């Protein structure tokens, strides 16, 4: 596994921390990995279906 450093808005990190605190994810890294997996799956589905270029994962 590779280490990646990224900058994320404070509000988003607080929301991730909340998911960790409630037990939805064991830690921040796993929550972020799940988000990346979802984004990649959504991209694959959009590519095969040729839907719009709307990216619901690109919310800030």
C-alpha positions, 0 to 999 in steps of 0.5 A: 500500500502506498502513502498519499498526502492530501489536503482536505477541508476541515469540515470534511475531515470533521465529518470523517472523524464523526463516522469514525467515532460512531463506528462506521469506519475503524479509522480515517484511512479506511473511510477515505479508502472507501470513498476512493473505492466508491468514486472509482466504482461510480466512474466505471459505471458512468463510463460504461453507461455513458451518462452525464459528466456529473460527479457527485463525489466532487462535493466541497 
